[in-house]
């Protein structure tokens, strides 16, 4: 009974040693990076048109497709 328990613990130890997380840089797929994700326009007068360009980068190794954008 004790030998069986130790055997199971040994197997679990070996399996968890192999279950090392993969760094994000090695994961396949697109990975979005927005250099400055927030921008404050401060006070804007009614009717005034304001705009700001956000720099969006793909840090992944596959095509990044932005299908929709919602202002926050």
Secondary structure, 3 states (H helix, E strand, C coil): CHHHHHHHHHHHHHHHHHCCCCCHHHCCCCCEEECCCCCCCCCCCCCCCCCCCCCEEECCCCCCCCCCCCCC
